[in-house]
């Protein structure tokens, strides 16, 4: 698996999602940006879906076995925050992902979110805590 190529495609999707999140439905560019996003997502699932679904199945088995594994694009946030850390671009999920039931956090809202730079799965716990549960290598 070409992890760098996976990350580059994921960054394109994240950037397109961020653009779309800044538009309202009445914006003349909304439909075009949304269509471009769906095309990127379709290509992503076609190219990396099987690989990511296997990883998601392993993560689900370990953390949230009572929840079904969904398509990898379901684990994308609706919006990402882009920051620079020591000269490198880093993304953090701001909103979205897949709600999961994690026994370790019974009274907390938990989500699994796919994040680029590097490609990784984050478990968001409540509003202010997160753990990296997988990283592409």
Number of C-alpha atoms within 10 A of each C-alpha: 9 9 11 14 10 17 18 15 17 23 18 15 22 25 16 18 21 17 15 20 15 11 14 10 11 8 10 10 12 17 14 12 16 16 11 15 20 16 12 17 21 14 13 17 16 10 13 16 17 13 12 17 16 12 18 22 17 15 17 19 14 11 18 19 16 12 15 12 21 12 14 22 20 16 21 25 22 16 22 21 13 16 12 9 9 7 7 8 12 16 19 17 20 14 14 18 24 20 15 20 18 21 12 9 11 9 11 14 14 22 22 28 27 26 25 25 18 19 20 17 23 21 23 24 17 13 11 6 9 15 11 13 15 16 15 17 10
